Amino acid sequence: MKAEKSRSRFLLCVRNDGSDDLEPRKVYQVLPDPEAVREGFVRVIDESGEDYLYPAEYFVPVRLPVVIARAFRSPSNYALPPTAQKARRG
């Protein structure tokens, strides 16, 4: 359980320098990418729904309550109608 927690990080966008796929004051999920971090970038899932590299200085780290962090990690659960969600859970 602890390993899952450490893999999931969230960042608050504080600037976008003109990037249409980032919204300042919005929280984004970070995907692990050690090579990008060494180069001063972070990999986030942006407004396009895809993951891209952005300069790390565009963001500040945030801690989210567990319930909210789970919601960020499982967007597909919220796109399904309630009956489909039940069927999916088994």
MARLOTOR-155167 format. One record per atom (N, C-alpha, C): x, y, z negated. Coordinates in steps of 0.2 Angstrom, whole numbers, padded with zeros to 4 digits, always signed. Layout:
XYZ;...
//
This chain:
+0004-0006+0000;+0000+0000+0000;+0004+0006+0000;+0010+0006-0004;+0014+0012-0004;+0017+0013+0002;+0019+0008+0006;+0022+0009+0013;+0018+0013+0018;+0011+0011+0017;+0006+0014+0022;+0006+0022+0020;+0006+0023+0014;+0006+0030+0011;+0012+0034+0014;+0018+0032+0014;+0024+0035+0016;+0024+0036+0023;+0021+0032+0027;+0021+0033+0034;+0016+0038+0037;+0011+0039+0033;+0006+0044+0035;+0008+0051+0032;+0009+0056+0037;+0011+0063+0034;+0007+0067+0038;+0005+0073+0035;+0001+0078+0039;+0005+0085+0038;+0004+0089+0043;+0007+0095+0044;+0002+0101+0045;+0003+0106+0042;-0001+0112+0044;+0002+0116+0049;-0001+0118+0055;+0002+0122+0060;+0002+0129+0057;+0007+0132+0057;+0008+0139+0055;+0009+0144+0061;+0011+0141+0067;+0012+0145+0073;+0012+0141+0079;+0011+0143+0085;+0011+0139+0091;+0014+0142+0097;+0017+0148+0096;+0021+0151+0101;+0018+0150+0108;+0011+0151+0109;+0008+0150+0115;+0005+0143+0118;+0007+0138+0114;+0005+0132+0116;-0003+0131+0115;-0006+0129+0120;-0014+0129+0120;-0016+0122+0116;-0011+0118+0115;-0013+0111+0112;-0012+0111+0104;-0010+0117+0102;-0010+0118+0094;-0014+0124+0092;-0017+0123+0086;-0021+0128+0083;-0018+0130+0077;-0016+0136+0076;-0013+0138+0069;-0019+0137+0064;-0017+0136+0058;-0021+0134+0052;-0025+0128+0053;-0023+0123+0057;-0026+0117+0058;-0021+0111+0056;-0023+0106+0053;-0019+0101+0050;-0018+0095+0056;-0012+0093+0057;-0011+0088+0062;-0007+0082+0059;-0009+0076+0061;-0005+0070+0059;+0001+0069+0062;+0006+0067+0058;+0013+0066+0061;+0014+0059+0062;+0017+0057+0068;+0019+0050+0069;+0027+0050+0068;+0029+0044+0065;+0036+0044+0064;+0041+0044+0070;+0046+0048+0070;+0050+0048+0076;+0057+0051+0073;+0061+0047+0070;+0067+0049+0067;+0072+0053+0072;+0072+0051+0078;+0076+0054+0083;+0074+0061+0084;+0068+0062+0085;+0065+0069+0086;+0067+0074+0080;+0066+0071+0074;+0068+0075+0067;+0075+0077+0067;+0079+0072+0070;+0086+0074+0070;+0088+0080+0075;+0083+0081+0080;+0084+0086+0085;+0080+0092+0083;+0076+0092+0077;+0073+0098+0075;+0065+0098+0077;+0063+0092+0079;+0056+0092+0082;+0052+0087+0077;+0045+0088+0078;+0041+0083+0075;+0036+0080+0080;+0034+0074+0080;+0029+0071+0084;+0022+0071+0081;+0017+0075+0084;+0011+0076+0081;+0006+0074+0086;+0000+0072+0084;-0006+0071+0088;-0009+0078+0089;-0009+0081+0095;-0012+0088+0096;-0019+0088+0098;-0021+0094+0100;-0028+0095+0103;-0030+0090+0109;-0025+0088+0113;-0026+0084+0119;-0028+0077+0116;-0026+0075+0110;-0028+0069+0108;-0022+0064+0109;-0016+0067+0112;-0010+0063+0113;-0005+0065+0108;+0000+0061+0107;+0006+0063+0103;+0011+0067+0107;+0014+0072+0105;+0019+0076+0108;+0024+0079+0103;+0030+0081+0106;+0035+0084+0101;+0034+0091+0101;+0035+0094+0095;+0034+0101+0094;+0040+0103+0090;+0042+0110+0090;+0047+0112+0085;+0045+0111+0078;+0049+0109+0074;+0047+0108+0067;+0045+0114+0063;+0048+0120+0065;+0046+0126+0062;+0039+0129+0064;+0036+0125+0068;+0029+0127+0069;+0024+0125+0063;+0027+0120+0059;+0023+0117+0054;+0025+0117+0047;+0021+0117+0042;+0023+0116+0035;+0020+0109+0033;+0023+0105+0028;+0020+0099+0026;+0014+0101+0021;+0009+0096+0021;+0003+0097+0017;+0002+0090+0014;-0001+0090+0008;-0003+0084+0005;-0011+0084+0005;-0014+0078+0007;-0021+0078+0008;-0024+0073+0003;-0030+0074+0000;-0033+0069-0004;-0033+0062+0000;-0033+0056-0003;-0033+0050+0000;-0039+0049+0005;-0045+0051+0003;-0051+0050+0007;-0050+0054+0014;-0047+0060+0013;-0047+0064+0019;-0041+0061+0024;-0036+0059+0021;-0030+0056+0025;-0033+0050+0028;-0037+0046+0025;-0040+0040+0029;-0044+0042+0035;-0048+0047+0034;-0052+0050+0039;-0048+0052+0045;-0042+0055+0044;-0038+0057+0049;-0035+0051+0053;-0033+0046+0049;-0030+0040+0052;-0035+0036+0056;-0042+0037+0055;-0047+0032+0058;-0052+0036+0062;-0050+0040+0067;-0055+0044+0070;-0060+0040+0074;-0058+0034+0076;-0063+0030+0080;-0069+0028+0076;-0068+0027+0069;-0074+0026+0065;-0079+0031+0065;-0077+0037+0066;-0082+0043+0066;-0085+0044+0072;-0083+0041+0078;-0085+0042+0084;-0091+0037+0086;-0091+0031+0082;-0096+0026+0083;-0102+0027+0079;-0108+0025+0082;-0114+0026+0078;-0114+0021+0072;-0118+0023+0067;-0118+0019+0061;-0119+0012+0062;-0123+0009+0066;-0124+0002+0067;-0118-0001+0070;-0114+0002+0075;-0108+0000+0077;-0103-0001+0072;-0103+0004+0068;-0098+0004+0062;-0099-0002+0058;-0105-0004+0056;-0106-0010+0052;-0104-0016+0056;-0106-0017+0062;-0104-0023+0066;-0097-0024+0066;-0093-0018+0067;-0086-0018+0068;-0083-0021+0062;-0085-0019+0056;-0083-0021+0049;-0084-0028+0048;-0088-0032+0051;-0089-0039+0051;-0095-0040+0047;
//
